[in-house]
Amino acid sequence: MKIKKCPKCGIYTLKDNCRICGSATASPHPLRFSPEDRWGEWRRKAKMKNIRD
Ligand SMILES: [Zn+2]
């Protein structure tokens, strides 16, 4: 299974093109655990931190 990521939307997909914006997707950097949960949580925390600071 090859998972890919849309560089614009930041979503993960198995397809060559993003289902949201249609951009060509690319393999995310080092693929280790569950990328969707891991990066989803990281992005939420980063976003909250930016708002609060
Ligand atoms: Zn997209």
mmCIF file of the protein (N, C-alpha, C, O) and its ligand, coordinates in Angstrom:
data_MODEL
# 
_entry.id   MODEL 
# 
loop_
_entity.id 
_entity.type 
_entity.pdbx_number_of_molecules 
1 polymer     1 
2 non-polymer 1 
# 
_entity_poly.entity_id                      1 
_entity_poly.type                           'polypeptide(L)' 
_entity_poly.nstd_linkage                   no 
_entity_poly.nstd_monomer                   no 
_entity_poly.pdbx_seq_one_letter_code       MKIKKCPKCGIYTLKDNCRICGSATASPHPLRFSPEDRWGEWRRKAKMKNIRD 
_entity_poly.pdbx_seq_one_letter_code_can   MKIKKCPKCGIYTLKDNCRICGSATASPHPLRFSPEDRWGEWRRKAKMKNIRD 
_entity_poly.pdbx_strand_id                 A 
# 
loop_
_entity_poly_seq.entity_id 
_entity_poly_seq.num 
_entity_poly_seq.mon_id 
_entity_poly_seq.hetero 
1 1  MET n 
1 2  LYS n 
1 3  ILE n 
1 4  LYS n 
1 5  LYS n 
1 6  CYS n 
1 7  PRO n 
1 8  LYS n 
1 9  CYS n 
1 10 GLY n 
1 11 ILE n 
1 12 TYR n 
1 13 THR n 
1 14 LEU n 
1 15 LYS n 
1 16 ASP n 
1 17 ASN n 
1 18 CYS n 
1 19 ARG n 
1 20 ILE n 
1 21 CYS n 
1 22 GLY n 
1 23 SER n 
1 24 ALA n 
1 25 THR n 
1 26 ALA n 
1 27 SER n 
1 28 PRO n 
1 29 HIS n 
1 30 PRO n 
1 31 LEU n 
1 32 ARG n 
1 33 PHE n 
1 34 SER n 
1 35 PRO n 
1 36 GLU n 
1 37 ASP n 
1 38 ARG n 
1 39 TRP n 
1 40 GLY n 
1 41 GLU n 
1 42 TRP n 
1 43 ARG n 
1 44 ARG n 
1 45 LYS n 
1 46 ALA n 
1 47 LYS n 
1 48 MET n 
1 49 LYS n 
1 50 ASN n 
1 51 ILE n 
1 52 ARG n 
1 53 ASP n 
# 
loop_
_struct_asym.id 
_struct_asym.entity_id 
A 1 
B 2 
# 
loop_
_chem_comp.id 
_chem_comp.type 
_chem_comp.mon_nstd_flag 
ALA 'L-peptide linking' y 
ARG 'L-peptide linking' y 
ASN 'L-peptide linking' y 
ASP 'L-peptide linking' y 
CYS 'L-peptide linking' y 
GLU 'L-peptide linking' y 
GLY 'peptide linking'   y 
HIS 'L-peptide linking' y 
ILE 'L-peptide linking' y 
LEU 'L-peptide linking' y 
LYS 'L-peptide linking' y 
MET 'L-peptide linking' y 
PHE 'L-peptide linking' y 
PRO 'L-peptide linking' y 
SER 'L-peptide linking' y 
THR 'L-peptide linking' y 
TRP 'L-peptide linking' y 
TYR 'L-peptide linking' y 
ZN  non-polymer         . 
# 
_pdbx_entity_nonpoly.entity_id   2 
_pdbx_entity_nonpoly.name        ? 
_pdbx_entity_nonpoly.comp_id     ZN 
# 
_pdbx_nonpoly_scheme.asym_id         B 
_pdbx_nonpoly_scheme.entity_id       2 
_pdbx_nonpoly_scheme.mon_id          ZN 
_pdbx_nonpoly_scheme.ndb_seq_num     1 
_pdbx_nonpoly_scheme.pdb_seq_num     101 
_pdbx_nonpoly_scheme.auth_seq_num    101 
_pdbx_nonpoly_scheme.pdb_mon_id      ZN 
_pdbx_nonpoly_scheme.auth_mon_id     ZN 
_pdbx_nonpoly_scheme.pdb_strand_id   A 
_pdbx_nonpoly_scheme.pdb_ins_code    . 
# 
loop_
_atom_site.group_PDB 
_atom_site.id 
_atom_site.type_symbol 
_atom_site.label_atom_id 
_atom_site.label_alt_id 
_atom_site.label_comp_id 
_atom_site.label_asym_id 
_atom_site.label_entity_id 
_atom_site.label_seq_id 
_atom_site.pdbx_PDB_ins_code 
_atom_site.Cartn_x 
_atom_site.Cartn_y 
_atom_site.Cartn_z 
_atom_site.occupancy 
_atom_site.B_iso_or_equiv 
_atom_site.pdbx_formal_charge 
_atom_site.auth_seq_id 
_atom_site.auth_comp_id 
_atom_site.auth_asym_id 
_atom_site.auth_atom_id 
_atom_site.pdbx_PDB_model_num 
ATOM   1   N  N  . MET A 1 1  ? 0.840   -1.199 0.000  1.00 0.00 ? 1   MET A N  1 
ATOM   2   C  CA . MET A 1 1  ? 0.000   0.000  0.000  1.00 0.00 ? 1   MET A CA 1 
ATOM   3   C  C  . MET A 1 1  ? 0.872   1.245  0.000  1.00 0.00 ? 1   MET A C  1 
ATOM   4   O  O  . MET A 1 1  ? 1.734   1.429  0.860  1.00 0.00 ? 1   MET A O  1 
ATOM   5   N  N  . LYS A 1 2  ? 0.626   2.083  -0.980 1.00 0.00 ? 2   LYS A N  1 
ATOM   6   C  CA . LYS A 1 2  ? 1.384   3.329  -1.050 1.00 0.00 ? 2   LYS A CA 1 
ATOM   7   C  C  . LYS A 1 2  ? 0.468   4.488  -0.707 1.00 0.00 ? 2   LYS A C  1 
ATOM   8   O  O  . LYS A 1 2  ? -0.507  4.760  -1.407 1.00 0.00 ? 2   LYS A O  1 
ATOM   9   N  N  . ILE A 1 3  ? 0.791   5.154  0.363  1.00 0.00 ? 3   ILE A N  1 
ATOM   10  C  CA . ILE A 1 3  ? -0.025  6.307  0.737  1.00 0.00 ? 3   ILE A CA 1 
ATOM   11  C  C  . ILE A 1 3  ? 0.652   7.566  0.225  1.00 0.00 ? 3   ILE A C  1 
ATOM   12  O  O  . ILE A 1 3  ? 1.878   7.680  0.221  1.00 0.00 ? 3   ILE A O  1 
ATOM   13  N  N  . LYS A 1 4  ? -0.158  8.486  -0.198 1.00 0.00 ? 4   LYS A N  1 
ATOM   14  C  CA . LYS A 1 4  ? 0.379   9.748  -0.707 1.00 0.00 ? 4   LYS A CA 1 
ATOM   15  C  C  . LYS A 1 4  ? -0.309  10.911 -0.025 1.00 0.00 ? 4   LYS A C  1 
ATOM   16  O  O  . LYS A 1 4  ? -1.339  10.759 0.633  1.00 0.00 ? 4   LYS A O  1 
ATOM   17  N  N  . LYS A 1 5  ? 0.287   12.069 -0.201 1.00 0.00 ? 5   LYS A N  1 
ATOM   18  C  CA . LYS A 1 5  ? -0.237  13.243 0.479  1.00 0.00 ? 5   LYS A CA 1 
ATOM   19  C  C  . LYS A 1 5  ? -0.368  14.406 -0.488 1.00 0.00 ? 5   LYS A C  1 
ATOM   20  O  O  . LYS A 1 5  ? 0.488   14.623 -1.346 1.00 0.00 ? 5   LYS A O  1 
ATOM   21  N  N  . CYS A 1 6  ? -1.448  15.144 -0.336 1.00 0.00 ? 6   CYS A N  1 
ATOM   22  C  CA . CYS A 1 6  ? -1.619  16.350 -1.150 1.00 0.00 ? 6   CYS A CA 1 
ATOM   23  C  C  . CYS A 1 6  ? -0.830  17.492 -0.504 1.00 0.00 ? 6   CYS A C  1 
ATOM   24  O  O  . CYS A 1 6  ? -1.034  17.797 0.671  1.00 0.00 ? 6   CYS A O  1 
ATOM   25  N  N  . PRO A 1 7  ? 0.057   18.115 -1.254 1.00 0.00 ? 7   PRO A N  1 
ATOM   26  C  CA . PRO A 1 7  ? 0.866   19.194 -0.682 1.00 0.00 ? 7   PRO A CA 1 
ATOM   27  C  C  . PRO A 1 7  ? 0.051   20.444 -0.378 1.00 0.00 ? 7   PRO A C  1 
ATOM   28  O  O  . PRO A 1 7  ? 0.470   21.274 0.429  1.00 0.00 ? 7   PRO A O  1 
ATOM   29  N  N  . LYS A 1 8  ? -1.080  20.584 -1.001 1.00 0.00 ? 8   LYS A N  1 
ATOM   30  C  CA . LYS A 1 8  ? -1.902  21.776 -0.768 1.00 0.00 ? 8   LYS A CA 1 
ATOM   31  C  C  . LYS A 1 8  ? -2.862  21.590 0.391  1.00 0.00 ? 8   LYS A C  1 
ATOM   32  O  O  . LYS A 1 8  ? -2.948  22.436 1.281  1.00 0.00 ? 8   LYS A O  1 
ATOM   33  N  N  . CYS A 1 9  ? -3.586  20.473 0.376  1.00 0.00 ? 9   CYS A N  1 
ATOM   34  C  CA . CYS A 1 9  ? -4.609  20.240 1.394  1.00 0.00 ? 9   CYS A CA 1 
ATOM   35  C  C  . CYS A 1 9  ? -4.030  19.567 2.635  1.00 0.00 ? 9   CYS A C  1 
ATOM   36  O  O  . CYS A 1 9  ? -4.573  19.703 3.731  1.00 0.00 ? 9   CYS A O  1 
ATOM   37  N  N  . GLY A 1 10 ? -2.945  18.851 2.462  1.00 0.00 ? 10  GLY A N  1 
ATOM   38  C  CA . GLY A 1 10 ? -2.369  18.147 3.588  1.00 0.00 ? 10  GLY A CA 1 
ATOM   39  C  C  . GLY A 1 10 ? -3.112  16.874 3.929  1.00 0.00 ? 10  GLY A C  1 
ATOM   40  O  O  . GLY A 1 10 ? -2.929  16.313 5.009  1.00 0.00 ? 10  GLY A O  1 
ATOM   41  N  N  . ILE A 1 11 ? -3.939  16.421 3.024  1.00 0.00 ? 11  ILE A N  1 
ATOM   42  C  CA . ILE A 1 11 ? -4.667  15.183 3.274  1.00 0.00 ? 11  ILE A CA 1 
ATOM   43  C  C  . ILE A 1 11 ? -3.919  14.010 2.665  1.00 0.00 ? 11  ILE A C  1 
ATOM   44  O  O  . ILE A 1 11 ? -3.110  14.164 1.750  1.00 0.00 ? 11  ILE A O  1 
ATOM   45  N  N  . TYR A 1 12 ? -4.213  12.838 3.198  1.00 0.00 ? 12  TYR A N  1 
ATOM   46  C  CA . TYR A 1 12 ? -3.584  11.631 2.685  1.00 0.00 ? 12  TYR A CA 1 
ATOM   47  C  C  . TYR A 1 12 ? -4.554  10.877 1.798  1.00 0.00 ? 12  TYR A C  1 
ATOM   48  O  O  . TYR A 1 12 ? -5.758  10.843 2.054  1.00 0.00 ? 12  TYR A O  1 
ATOM   49  N  N  . THR A 1 13 ? -4.019  10.280 0.766  1.00 0.00 ? 13  THR A N  1 
ATOM   50  C  CA . THR A 1 13 ? -4.846  9.525  -0.169 1.00 0.00 ? 13  THR A CA 1 
ATOM   51  C  C  . THR A 1 13 ? -4.009  8.430  -0.792 1.00 0.00 ? 13  THR A C  1 
ATOM   52  O  O  . THR A 1 13 ? -2.780  8.461  -0.739 1.00 0.00 ? 13  THR A O  1 
ATOM   53  N  N  . LEU A 1 14 ? -4.682  7.472  -1.377 1.00 0.00 ? 14  LEU A N  1 
ATOM   54  C  CA . LEU A 1 14 ? -3.955  6.417  -2.084 1.00 0.00 ? 14  LEU A CA 1 
ATOM   55  C  C  . LEU A 1 14 ? -3.882  6.709  -3.578 1.00 0.00 ? 14  LEU A C  1 
ATOM   56  O  O  . LEU A 1 14 ? -3.247  5.975  -4.335 1.00 0.00 ? 14  LEU A O  1 
ATOM   57  N  N  . LYS A 1 15 ? -4.532  7.779  -3.989 1.00 0.00 ? 15  LYS A N  1 
ATOM   58  C  CA . LYS A 1 15 ? -4.592  8.077  -5.411 1.00 0.00 ? 15  LYS A CA 1 
ATOM   59  C  C  . LYS A 1 15 ? -3.500  9.050  -5.837 1.00 0.00 ? 15  LYS A C  1 
ATOM   60  O  O  . LYS A 1 15 ? -2.835  9.674  -5.010 1.00 0.00 ? 15  LYS A O  1 
ATOM   61  N  N  . ASP A 1 16 ? -3.335  9.159  -7.151 1.00 0.00 ? 16  ASP A N  1 
ATOM   62  C  CA . ASP A 1 16 ? -2.287  10.033 -7.684 1.00 0.00 ? 16  ASP A CA 1 
ATOM   63  C  C  . ASP A 1 16 ? -2.701  11.494 -7.691 1.00 0.00 ? 16  ASP A C  1 
ATOM   64  O  O  . ASP A 1 16 ? -1.872  12.391 -7.847 1.00 0.00 ? 16  ASP A O  1 
ATOM   65  N  N  . ASN A 1 17 ? -3.994  11.717 -7.520 1.00 0.00 ? 17  ASN A N  1 
ATOM   66  C  CA . ASN A 1 17 ? -4.457  13.096 -7.493 1.00 0.00 ? 17  ASN A CA 1 
ATOM   67  C  C  . ASN A 1 17 ? -5.359  13.322 -6.285 1.00 0.00 ? 17  ASN A C  1 
ATOM   68  O  O  . ASN A 1 17 ? -6.131  12.446 -5.895 1.00 0.00 ? 17  ASN A O  1 
ATOM   69  N  N  . CYS A 1 18 ? -5.250  14.492 -5.711 1.00 0.00 ? 18  CYS A N  1 
ATOM   70  C  CA . CYS A 1 18 ? -6.040  14.840 -4.537 1.00 0.00 ? 18  CYS A CA 1 
ATOM   71  C  C  . CYS A 1 18 ? -7.525  14.840 -4.868 1.00 0.00 ? 18  CYS A C  1 
ATOM   72  O  O  . CYS A 1 18 ? -7.943  15.348 -5.909 1.00 0.00 ? 18  CYS A O  1 
ATOM   73  N  N  . ARG A 1 19 ? -8.314  14.265 -3.969 1.00 0.00 ? 19  ARG A N  1 
ATOM   74  C  CA . ARG A 1 19 ? -9.752  14.220 -4.228 1.00 0.00 ? 19  ARG A CA 1 
ATOM   75  C  C  . ARG A 1 19 ? -10.403 15.567 -3.931 1.00 0.00 ? 19  ARG A C  1 
ATOM   76  O  O  . ARG A 1 19 ? -11.547 15.799 -4.323 1.00 0.00 ? 19  ARG A O  1 
ATOM   77  N  N  . ILE A 1 20 ? -9.701  16.439 -3.257 1.00 0.00 ? 20  ILE A N  1 
ATOM   78  C  CA . ILE A 1 20 ? -10.259 17.748 -2.916 1.00 0.00 ? 20  ILE A CA 1 
ATOM   79  C  C  . ILE A 1 20 ? -9.928  18.782 -3.995 1.00 0.00 ? 20  ILE A C  1 
ATOM   80  O  O  . ILE A 1 20 ? -10.827 19.394 -4.571 1.00 0.00 ? 20  ILE A O  1 
ATOM   81  N  N  . CYS A 1 21 ? -8.654  18.968 -4.260 1.00 0.00 ? 21  CYS A N  1 
ATOM   82  C  CA . CYS A 1 21 ? -8.240  20.038 -5.174 1.00 0.00 ? 21  CYS A CA 1 
ATOM   83  C  C  . CYS A 1 21 ? -7.718  19.501 -6.498 1.00 0.00 ? 21  CYS A C  1 
ATOM   84  O  O  . CYS A 1 21 ? -7.514  20.277 -7.431 1.00 0.00 ? 21  CYS A O  1 
ATOM   85  N  N  . GLY A 1 22 ? -7.499  18.206 -6.605 1.00 0.00 ? 22  GLY A N  1 
ATOM   86  C  CA . GLY A 1 22 ? -7.063  17.634 -7.870 1.00 0.00 ? 22  GLY A CA 1 
ATOM   87  C  C  . GLY A 1 22 ? -5.570  17.749 -8.115 1.00 0.00 ? 22  GLY A C  1 
ATOM   88  O  O  . GLY A 1 22 ? -5.087  17.338 -9.170 1.00 0.00 ? 22  GLY A O  1 
ATOM   89  N  N  . SER A 1 23 ? -4.828  18.300 -7.163 1.00 0.00 ? 23  SER A N  1 
ATOM   90  C  CA . SER A 1 23 ? -3.384  18.411 -7.328 1.00 0.00 ? 23  SER A CA 1 
ATOM   91  C  C  . SER A 1 23 ? -2.723  17.038 -7.323 1.00 0.00 ? 23  SER A C  1 
ATOM   92  O  O  . SER A 1 23 ? -3.240  16.086 -6.738 1.00 0.00 ? 23  SER A O  1 
ATOM   93  N  N  . ALA A 1 24 ? -1.594  16.954 -7.972 1.00 0.00 ? 24  ALA A N  1 
ATOM   94  C  CA . ALA A 1 24 ? -0.835  15.711 -7.943 1.00 0.00 ? 24  ALA A CA 1 
ATOM   95  C  C  . ALA A 1 24 ? -0.316  15.489 -6.530 1.00 0.00 ? 24  ALA A C  1 
ATOM   96  O  O  . ALA A 1 24 ? 0.218   16.401 -5.899 1.00 0.00 ? 24  ALA A O  1 
ATOM   97  N  N  . THR A 1 25 ? -0.479  14.281 -6.051 1.00 0.00 ? 25  THR A N  1 
ATOM   98  C  CA . THR A 1 25 ? -0.025  13.967 -4.697 1.00 0.00 ? 25  THR A CA 1 
ATOM   99  C  C  . THR A 1 25 ? 1.392   13.413 -4.717 1.00 0.00 ? 25  THR A C  1 
ATOM   100 O  O  . THR A 1 25 ? 1.881   12.961 -5.753 1.00 0.00 ? 25  THR A O  1 
ATOM   101 N  N  . ALA A 1 26 ? 2.033   13.452 -3.583 1.00 0.00 ? 26  ALA A N  1 
ATOM   102 C  CA . ALA A 1 26 ? 3.393   12.943 -3.479 1.00 0.00 ? 26  ALA A CA 1 
ATOM   103 C  C  . ALA A 1 26 ? 3.525   12.132 -2.203 1.00 0.00 ? 26  ALA A C  1 
ATOM   104 O  O  . ALA A 1 26 ? 2.760   12.315 -1.256 1.00 0.00 ? 26  ALA A O  1 
ATOM   105 N  N  . SER A 1 27 ? 4.487   11.247 -2.186 1.00 0.00 ? 27  SER A N  1 
ATOM   106 C  CA . SER A 1 27 ? 4.716   10.456 -0.984 1.00 0.00 ? 27  SER A CA 1 
ATOM   107 C  C  . SER A 1 27 ? 5.189   11.364 0.143  1.00 0.00 ? 27  SER A C  1 
ATOM   108 O  O  . SER A 1 27 ? 6.097   12.170 -0.058 1.00 0.00 ? 27  SER A O  1 
ATOM   109 N  N  . PRO A 1 28 ? 4.595   11.249 1.313  1.00 0.00 ? 28  PRO A N  1 
ATOM   110 C  CA . PRO A 1 28 ? 5.059   12.029 2.459  1.00 0.00 ? 28  PRO A CA 1 
ATOM   111 C  C  . PRO A 1 28 ? 6.446   11.584 2.876  1.00 0.00 ? 28  PRO A C  1 
ATOM   112 O  O  . PRO A 1 28 ? 6.890   10.498 2.505  1.00 0.00 ? 28  PRO A O  1 
ATOM   113 N  N  . HIS A 1 29 ? 7.126   12.409 3.637  1.00 0.00 ? 29  HIS A N  1 
ATOM   114 C  CA . HIS A 1 29 ? 8.519   12.135 4.000  1.00 0.00 ? 29  HIS A CA 1 
ATOM   115 C  C  . HIS A 1 29 ? 8.714   10.744 4.590  1.00 0.00 ? 29  HIS A C  1 
ATOM   116 O  O  . HIS A 1 29 ? 8.232   9.793  3.975  1.00 0.00 ? 29  HIS A O  1 
ATOM   117 N  N  . PRO A 1 30 ? 9.330   10.553 5.647  1.00 0.00 ? 30  PRO A N  1 
ATOM   118 C  CA . PRO A 1 30 ? 9.498   9.189  6.157  1.00 0.00 ? 30  PRO A CA 1 
ATOM   119 C  C  . PRO A 1 30 ? 8.158   8.641  6.636  1.00 0.00 ? 30  PRO A C  1 
ATOM   120 O  O  . PRO A 1 30 ? 7.517   9.207  7.522  1.00 0.00 ? 30  PRO A O  1 
ATOM   121 N  N  . LEU A 1 31 ? 7.761   7.556  6.047  1.00 0.00 ? 31  LEU A N  1 
ATOM   122 C  CA . LEU A 1 31 ? 6.477   6.967  6.398  1.00 0.00 ? 31  LEU A CA 1 
ATOM   123 C  C  . LEU A 1 31 ? 6.703   5.887  7.454  1.00 0.00 ? 31  LEU A C  1 
ATOM   124 O  O  . LEU A 1 31 ? 7.335   4.865  7.188  1.00 0.00 ? 31  LEU A O  1 
ATOM   125 N  N  . ARG A 1 32 ? 6.193   6.122  8.623  1.00 0.00 ? 32  ARG A N  1 
ATOM   126 C  CA . ARG A 1 32 ? 6.467   5.166  9.708  1.00 0.00 ? 32  ARG A CA 1 
ATOM   127 C  C  . ARG A 1 32 ? 5.195   4.573  10.292 1.00 0.00 ? 32  ARG A C  1 
ATOM   128 O  O  . ARG A 1 32 ? 4.821   3.450  9.956  1.00 0.00 ? 32  ARG A O  1 
ATOM   129 N  N  . PHE A 1 33 ? 4.537   5.311  11.151 1.00 0.00 ? 33  PHE A N  1 
ATOM   130 C  CA . PHE A 1 33 ? 3.412   4.711  11.875 1.00 0.00 ? 33  PHE A CA 1 
ATOM   131 C  C  . PHE A 1 33 ? 2.102   4.977  11.160 1.00 0.00 ? 33  PHE A C  1 
ATOM   132 O  O  . PHE A 1 33 ? 1.950   4.630  9.988  1.00 0.00 ? 33  PHE A O  1 
ATOM   133 N  N  . SER A 1 34 ? 1.198   5.562  11.825 1.00 0.00 ? 34  SER A N  1 
ATOM   134 C  CA . SER A 1 34 ? -0.062  5.941  11.200 1.00 0.00 ? 34  SER A CA 1 
ATOM   135 C  C  . SER A 1 34 ? 0.020   7.424  10.864 1.00 0.00 ? 34  SER A C  1 
ATOM   136 O  O  . SER A 1 34 ? -0.251  8.259  11.727 1.00 0.00 ? 34  SER A O  1 
ATOM   137 N  N  . PRO A 1 35 ? 0.382   7.767  9.648  1.00 0.00 ? 35  PRO A N  1 
ATOM   138 C  CA . PRO A 1 35 ? 0.674   9.161  9.308  1.00 0.00 ? 35  PRO A CA 1 
ATOM   139 C  C  . PRO A 1 35 ? -0.529  10.065 9.494  1.00 0.00 ? 35  PRO A C  1 
ATOM   140 O  O  . PRO A 1 35 ? -0.379  11.231 9.860  1.00 0.00 ? 35  PRO A O  1 
ATOM   141 N  N  . GLU A 1 36 ? -1.691  9.556  9.253  1.00 0.00 ? 36  GLU A N  1 
ATOM   142 C  CA . GLU A 1 36 ? -2.868  10.421 9.334  1.00 0.00 ? 36  GLU A CA 1 
ATOM   143 C  C  . GLU A 1 36 ? -3.094  10.891 10.770 1.00 0.00 ? 36  GLU A C  1 
ATOM   144 O  O  . GLU A 1 36 ? -3.282  12.082 11.015 1.00 0.00 ? 36  GLU A O  1 
ATOM   145 N  N  . ASP A 1 37 ? -3.074  9.959  11.711 1.00 0.00 ? 37  ASP A N  1 
ATOM   146 C  CA . ASP A 1 37 ? -3.275  10.330 13.106 1.00 0.00 ? 37  ASP A CA 1 
ATOM   147 C  C  . ASP A 1 37 ? -2.123  11.173 13.614 1.00 0.00 ? 37  ASP A C  1 
ATOM   148 O  O  . ASP A 1 37 ? -2.332  12.186 14.282 1.00 0.00 ? 37  ASP A O  1 
ATOM   149 N  N  . ARG A 1 38 ? -0.921  10.762 13.300 1.00 0.00 ? 38  ARG A N  1 
ATOM   150 C  CA . ARG A 1 38 ? 0.265   11.438 13.819 1.00 0.00 ? 38  ARG A CA 1 
ATOM   151 C  C  . ARG A 1 38 ? 0.308   12.896 13.363 1.00 0.00 ? 38  ARG A C  1 
ATOM   152 O  O  . ARG A 1 38 ? 0.450   13.805 14.181 1.00 0.00 ? 38  ARG A O  1 
ATOM   153 N  N  . TRP A 1 39 ? 0.187   13.104 12.088 1.00 0.00 ? 39  TRP A N  1 
ATOM   154 C  CA . TRP A 1 39 ? 0.289   14.473 11.567 1.00 0.00 ? 39  TRP A CA 1 
ATOM   155 C  C  . TRP A 1 39 ? -0.966  15.268 11.845 1.00 0.00 ? 39  TRP A C  1 
ATOM   156 O  O  . TRP A 1 39 ? -0.912  16.488 12.002 1.00 0.00 ? 39  TRP A O  1 
ATOM   157 N  N  . GLY A 1 40 ? -2.094  14.589 11.908 1.00 0.00 ? 40  GLY A N  1 
ATOM   158 C  CA . GLY A 1 40 ? -3.324  15.292 12.228 1.00 0.00 ? 40  GLY A CA 1 
ATOM   159 C  C  . GLY A 1 40 ? -3.237  15.908 13.613 1.00 0.00 ? 40  GLY A C  1 
ATOM   160 O  O  . GLY A 1 40 ? -3.612  17.061 13.822 1.00 0.00 ? 40  GLY A O  1 
ATOM   161 N  N  . GLU A 1 41 ? -2.740  15.127 14.546 1.00 0.00 ? 41  GLU A N  1 
ATOM   162 C  CA . GLU A 1 41 ? -2.607  15.632 15.909 1.00 0.00 ? 41  GLU A CA 1 
ATOM   163 C  C  . GLU A 1 41 ? -1.564  16.738 15.972 1.00 0.00 ? 41  GLU A C  1 
ATOM   164 O  O  . GLU A 1 41 ? -1.769  17.752 16.639 1.00 0.00 ? 41  GLU A O  1 
ATOM   165 N  N  . TRP A 1 42 ? -0.466  16.548 15.291 1.00 0.00 ? 42  TRP A N  1 
ATOM   166 C  CA . TRP A 1 42 ? 0.604   17.547 15.288 1.00 0.00 ? 42  TRP A CA 1 
ATOM   167 C  C  . TRP A 1 42 ? 0.097   18.867 14.716 1.00 0.00 ? 42  TRP A C  1 
ATOM   168 O  O  . TRP A 1 42 ? 0.375   19.939 15.254 1.00 0.00 ? 42  TRP A O  1 
ATOM   169 N  N  . ARG A 1 43 ? -0.646  18.774 13.626 1.00 0.00 ? 43  ARG A N  1 
ATOM   170 C  CA . ARG A 1 43 ? -1.136  19.985 12.972 1.00 0.00 ? 43  ARG A CA 1 
ATOM   171 C  C  . ARG A 1 43 ? -2.150  20.701 13.851 1.00 0.00 ? 43  ARG A C  1 
ATOM   172 O  O  . ARG A 1 43 ? -2.164  21.931 13.906 1.00 0.00 ? 43  ARG A O  1 
ATOM   173 N  N  . ARG A 1 44 ? -2.989  19.950 14.533 1.00 0.00 ? 44  ARG A N  1 
ATOM   174 C  CA . ARG A 1 44 ? -3.975  20.588 15.417 1.00 0.00 ? 44  ARG A CA 1 
ATOM   175 C  C  . ARG A 1 44 ? -3.279  21.307 16.560 1.00 0.00 ? 44  ARG A C  1 
ATOM   176 O  O  . ARG A 1 44 ? -3.644  22.431 16.906 1.00 0.00 ? 44  ARG A O  1 
ATOM   177 N  N  . LYS A 1 45 ? -2.292  20.672 17.137 1.00 0.00 ? 45  LYS A N  1 
ATOM   178 C  CA . LYS A 1 45 ? -1.562  21.302 18.243 1.00 0.00 ? 45  LYS A CA 1 
ATOM   179 C  C  . LYS A 1 45 ? -0.832  22.550 17.774 1.00 0.00 ? 45  LYS A C  1 
ATOM   180 O  O  . LYS A 1 45 ? -0.844  23.578 18.450 1.00 0.00 ? 45  LYS A O  1 
ATOM   181 N  N  . ALA A 1 46 ? -0.200  22.455 16.617 1.00 0.00 ? 46  ALA A N  1 
ATOM   182 C  CA . ALA A 1 46 ? 0.550   23.584 16.097 1.00 0.00 ? 46  ALA A CA 1 
ATOM   183 C  C  . ALA A 1 46 ? -0.383  24.751 15.826 1.00 0.00 ? 46  ALA A C  1 
ATOM   184 O  O  . ALA A 1 46 ? -0.050  25.907 16.086 1.00 0.00 ? 46  ALA A O  1 
ATOM   185 N  N  . LYS A 1 47 ? -1.536  24.435 15.310 1.00 0.00 ? 47  LYS A N  1 
ATOM   186 C  CA . LYS A 1 47 ? -2.490  25.484 14.977 1.00 0.00 ? 47  LYS A CA 1 
ATOM   187 C  C  . LYS A 1 47 ? -3.000  26.160 16.250 1.00 0.00 ? 47  LYS A C  1 
ATOM   188 O  O  . LYS A 1 47 ? -3.087  27.386 16.315 1.00 0.00 ? 47  LYS A O  1 
ATOM   189 N  N  . MET A 1 48 ? -3.331  25.366 17.246 1.00 0.00 ? 48  MET A N  1 
ATOM   190 C  CA . MET A 1 48 ? -3.826  25.926 18.503 1.00 0.00 ? 48  MET A CA 1 
ATOM   191 C  C  . MET A 1 48 ? -2.758  26.792 19.168 1.00 0.00 ? 48  MET A C  1 
ATOM   192 O  O  . MET A 1 48 ? -3.050  27.843 19.740 1.00 0.00 ? 48  MET A O  1 
ATOM   193 N  N  . LYS A 1 49 ? -1.534  26.331 19.079 1.00 0.00 ? 49  LYS A N  1 
ATOM   194 C  CA . LYS A 1 49 ? -0.438  27.063 19.704 1.00 0.00 ? 49  LYS A CA 1 
ATOM   195 C  C  . LYS A 1 49 ? -0.251  28.417 19.021 1.00 0.00 ? 49  LYS A C  1 
ATOM   196 O  O  . LYS A 1 49 ? -0.031  29.431 19.683 1.00 0.00 ? 49  LYS A O  1 
ATOM   197 N  N  . ASN A 1 50 ? -0.339  28.421 17.702 1.00 0.00 ? 50  ASN A N  1 
ATOM   198 C  CA . ASN A 1 50 ? -0.179  29.672 16.968 1.00 0.00 ? 50  ASN A CA 1 
ATOM   199 C  C  . ASN A 1 50 ? -1.266  30.673 17.333 1.00 0.00 ? 50  ASN A C  1 
ATOM   200 O  O  . ASN A 1 50 ? -1.011  31.871 17.458 1.00 0.00 ? 50  ASN A O  1 
ATOM   201 N  N  . ILE A 1 51 ? -2.466  30.167 17.499 1.00 0.00 ? 51  ILE A N  1 
ATOM   202 C  CA . ILE A 1 51 ? -3.571  31.068 17.833 1.00 0.00 ? 51  ILE A CA 1 
ATOM   203 C  C  . ILE A 1 51 ? -3.379  31.638 19.233 1.00 0.00 ? 51  ILE A C  1 
ATOM   204 O  O  . ILE A 1 51 ? -3.592  32.827 19.474 1.00 0.00 ? 51  ILE A O  1 
ATOM   205 N  N  . ARG A 1 52 ? -2.975  30.768 20.142 1.00 0.00 ? 52  ARG A N  1 
ATOM   206 C  CA . ARG A 1 52 ? -2.855  31.204 21.538 1.00 0.00 ? 52  ARG A CA 1 
ATOM   207 C  C  . ARG A 1 52 ? -1.678  32.163 21.723 1.00 0.00 ? 52  ARG A C  1 
ATOM   208 O  O  . ARG A 1 52 ? -1.754  33.110 22.505 1.00 0.00 ? 52  ARG A O  1 
ATOM   209 N  N  . ASP A 1 53 ? -0.602  31.907 20.999 1.00 0.00 ? 53  ASP A N  1 
ATOM   210 C  CA . ASP A 1 53 ? 0.567   32.771 21.162 1.00 0.00 ? 53  ASP A CA 1 
ATOM   211 C  C  . ASP A 1 53 ? 0.427   34.047 20.353 1.00 0.00 ? 53  ASP A C  1 
ATOM   212 O  O  . ASP A 1 53 ? 1.322   34.892 20.373 1.00 0.00 ? 53  ASP A O  1 
HETATM 213 ZN ZN . ZN  B 2 .  ? -5.525  18.797 -2.358 1.00 0.00 2 101 ZN  A ZN 1 
# 
